[in-house]
Amino acid sequence: MKMNPTSYWGSLLFSPLFPLLLFSYSFAQPPLAPNTTEQYLECNATRMLICGDIHTEIKFPFWTEDRPGYCGHPGYQLTCDPENKTLSMNIGDKSYHVRERIDYENQFLALIDADLSAAVTTTSFCHEKITSTTTSRLESSYLIYGDNDTNVTLYLNCSISTILNLNKFFPIPCTSYFPDFFGQKAFFTLAKEHIEFPENEQCNATVLIPVYDQFNLGDFITGAKNFSDVMKAGFGVKWTIGQDWCDKCTKSGGLCGSNDIKPACFCPVGTTTVGTICSHGKNRTVMNKHIIIGVVSGVGIILALCCLYLYCWFRRKRQQHSSSTLYDFACWHNTSKDQTIEIFLQKHGTVSQKRYSYSEVKKITGSFHHKLGQGGFGSVFKGTLSDGHAVAVEVLNTSDGNGNGNGDGEEFLNEVAGIGRTSHINIVSLVGFCFQGSKRALIYDFMPNGSLEKYIYAEDPKIVLGWEKLFQIAIGIGRGLEYLHRGCNTKIVHFDIKPHNILLDEDFCPKISDFGLAKFGTHKASILSLAGTRGTIGYIAPEVFSRNFGTVSSKSDVYSYGMMVLEMAGGRKNVKVTADRTSEIYFPHWIYEHLDEDASMEHCGVTADTQEIARKLIIVGLWCIQTRPESRPTMSKVVEMLEGSINDLELPPKPYLFSPPRSPAMCSTISMS
């Protein structure tokens, strides 16, 4: 791939060598010597805070609304709620109550989880509060757990018979951890040893909550203590901010503070800040030496960067690739992750898909002017190729959920390799792609009618679909999945079938899209290896999130398809459905109970002419969402059932895994004409 000198300079800036050079340059810079007397006077004023039962002095690293933020650290703001008489501190996105006076000598702070403290005062302790608790680490790089903290272990979704045999376990006032799994309970223990459960009796989840080490089992056996006492006990933390410089600043006569998140030492009148200490004029010669060293070092580093740049440029002229050399380490513009993707693209080739540069993608989309919406892994824009062909361009996010650039590239490769291997009327066509450093984009045929989602839950009567059209769409999606499972050279399981990922062309022909979560296998292998849960809540097959229900296979797509078909047959009125709440859209239980009630069907707009279609969709959908994978039909059988006679369809057993019951006021907004 041909590159210009500018791209090499950009590649050098992101090479593994650059952070080392930048650190050297920063270390060589002379320390600034600002006048910080004003900040010193402001932060030196004694602040006593009285909030409820808490009486404590406020000094670094803490600060309040009436004390400037630079007197403390950004992550240590304290807030007093006079109404509830609580002193609070946020760590990450969670709020904690300060339990007692701050111990500055030992740098110790006692905290109580605000959510848990509030929850245990109610009649029942809901499972959401338990699962939101941090298990083993604080969301802060400046706080660590205290020496006297211990972990209370919560065992969730356990079988009852197991607990009755272990007197070290005590109940949590929750009726259930997963509401759908009846007959299961939640318990806690202070025992530190590992608990061995019988083979057939397990707990599906374990949560560790840090608390003061002040309880013993006898308190709970006698009833003197309960779960509420554990949650209200709180835990201790020690702060680490300033350990490497604050003591030096204080000993030199200064006060510790911060400049944004950088350490700062505020000095009194007659002194000057030098780094993070206060100078009384005796270090002027040393400062001048630092300045000279900094300037000389800076010039030297710039010259070194220029030499390295020229080295890379001329070396690149002579060879295309070189493995395990300084050239690769400092000059090659791709990370190993990018090289893996590049090698894959070169090895497998993309005969039918054109590769575009990022500048070409910008031109196609008119500098990303017309945004169509948000895809599974990035933003989608409308564009036009040079021949006038309308396309949709999905520009993939530059980082994954953890801030890592483009994740591991799995989603990108899945799209290029997955769709690139397919050719079917019900699979979206990949026109081209862009892979240029961290810039990645996928170019598809434009689907003028958008996704199926807006038609299922449409409130505007102008855009609703008739039963016949819905039926043809359901068959088309079924044929597309059948092709993925059996018709390709490589077996493809989609793992994210939902209305949002079904696109409709100008004739409302459905196209399966978004292969970012897909897994590939052989036709001989019926079982797929899957690390973690993938998919969208409400459409995930039980075996995907718990292997106790069976093995993961193409039957997982059948389950998602069945949920979607039931939604197509029973979209609801007066409900504004959003993509992140699709788990509340379907009601298999209600549909099953009312399947034989003609009056209920007519109330939802089903006429005599369309009743067979509605019943067929519902019966097939219910077969597809059977809890055990082996009870579900294959997609080939699903298509056969849809295209066959209603008289040949038997009513399936009622699935025993449902979403929580909701109002049965459920009727389709879909036109029956």
DAJO-V616602 format. One record per backbone hydrogen bond with DSSP energy under -0.5 kcal/mol. NH is the residue of the N-H (numbers start at 1). CO is the residue of the C=O. If there is no record, write none. Layout:
# DAJO-V616602
((NH CO) (NH CO))
This chain:
# DAJO-V616602
((7 4) (8 4) (9 5) (10 6) (11 7) (12 8) (13 9) (14 10) (15 12) (16 329) (18 15) (19 15) (21 17) (22 18) (23 19) (24 20) (25 21) (26 22) (27 23) (28 24) (29 25) (29 26) (36 34) (40 36) (41 37) (42 38) (43 39) (44 40) (45 41) (45 42) (48 46) (49 47) (49 56) (50 48) (51 49) (51 54) (54 51) (55 53) (56 49) (58 47) (59 57) (62 59) (63 76) (67 64) (71 68) (72 69) (73 61) (74 260) (76 73) (77 74) (78 63) (79 88) (81 86) (82 80) (85 81) (86 81) (88 79) (88 86) (89 96) (90 77) (91 94) (94 91) (96 89) (97 112) (98 87) (99 110) (100 110) (103 108) (104 102) (108 103) (109 237) (111 109) (111 235) (112 97) (114 95) (115 95) (117 113) (118 114) (119 115) (120 116) (121 118) (122 119) (125 173) (126 124) (129 126) (130 126) (131 127) (132 128) (133 130) (140 138) (144 238) (146 236) (149 146) (150 211) (152 150) (152 209) (153 151) (153 189) (154 152) (154 207) (155 153) (155 187) (156 154) (156 205) (158 185) (159 202) (160 183) (163 159) (164 160) (165 161) (165 162) (166 163) (167 165) (169 166) (170 188) (172 186) (174 172) (179 177) (181 178) (182 180) (184 181) (185 158) (187 155) (188 170) (189 153) (196 194) (197 195) (201 198) (204 156) (204 157) (205 156) (207 154) (209 152) (211 150) (212 234) (213 148) (214 212) (219 216) (220 216) (220 217) (221 217) (222 218) (224 219) (225 219) (229 226) (230 226) (231 227) (232 228) (233 229) (233 230) (234 230) (235 111) (237 109) (238 144) (239 107) (240 142) (241 142) (243 240) (245 242) (246 242) (247 242) (249 245) (250 246) (251 247) (252 248) (253 250) (254 249) (255 266) (257 264) (258 70) (259 262) (260 258) (261 259) (262 259) (264 257) (266 255) (266 264) (271 268) (272 279) (273 34) (274 277) (275 32) (275 273) (276 274) (277 274) (279 272) (284 281) (287 283) (288 284) (289 285) (290 286) (291 287) (292 288) (293 289) (294 290) (295 291) (296 292) (297 293) (298 294) (299 295) (300 296) (301 297) (302 298) (303 299) (304 300) (305 301) (306 302) (307 303) (308 304) (309 305) (310 306) (311 307) (312 308) (313 309) (314 310) (315 311) (316 312) (317 313) (318 314) (318 315) (319 315) (329 325) (330 326) (331 327) (332 327) (332 328) (339 335) (340 336) (341 337) (342 338) (343 339) (344 340) (345 341) (346 342) (347 343) (348 344) (349 345) (354 352) (354 431) (356 354) (356 433) (361 357) (362 358) (363 359) (364 360) (365 361) (366 363) (367 362) (369 365) (370 365) (371 369) (372 380) (373 380) (375 373) (375 378) (379 395) (380 373) (381 393) (382 370) (383 391) (384 364) (385 389) (388 385) (391 383) (392 444) (393 381) (394 392) (394 442) (395 379) (395 393) (396 394) (396 440) (397 377) (400 404) (403 400) (406 398) (407 404) (409 406) (413 409) (414 410) (415 411) (416 412) (417 413) (418 413) (418 414) (419 415) (420 415) (420 416) (421 417) (421 418) (422 419) (427 424) (428 512) (431 429) (431 443) (432 443) (433 354) (434 441) (435 356) (436 439) (439 436) (440 438) (441 434) (442 394) (443 432) (444 392) (444 442) (445 429) (446 390) (448 446) (449 504) (450 447) (452 499) (452 502) (453 499) (454 451) (455 452) (456 452) (457 453) (458 455) (461 459) (463 460) (464 461) (470 466) (471 467) (472 468) (473 469) (474 470) (475 471) (476 472) (477 473) (478 474) (479 475) (480 476) (481 477) (482 478) (483 479) (484 480) (485 481) (486 482) (487 482) (487 483) (488 483) (491 521) (492 484) (493 519) (494 492) (498 496) (501 498) (502 499) (503 501) (503 511) (504 450) (505 509) (508 505) (510 508) (511 503) (512 426) (513 501) (518 515) (519 493) (521 491) (526 524) (528 552) (530 528) (532 530) (539 536) (540 536) (544 541) (545 541) (545 542) (546 542) (549 546) (550 547) (556 553) (557 554) (558 554) (559 555) (560 556) (561 557) (562 558) (563 559) (564 560) (565 561) (566 562) (567 563) (568 564) (569 565) (570 566) (577 575) (581 578) (582 579) (584 581) (585 582) (586 582) (591 587) (592 588) (593 589) (594 590) (595 591) (595 592) (597 594) (598 596) (601 597) (602 598) (603 599) (604 600) (605 602) (606 601) (607 605) (611 607) (614 610) (615 611) (616 612) (617 613) (618 614) (619 615) (620 616) (621 617) (622 618) (623 619) (624 620) (625 621) (626 623) (629 549) (631 628) (632 629) (638 634) (639 635) (640 636) (641 637) (642 638) (643 639) (644 640) (648 645) (649 646) (658 656) (666 664) (667 665))
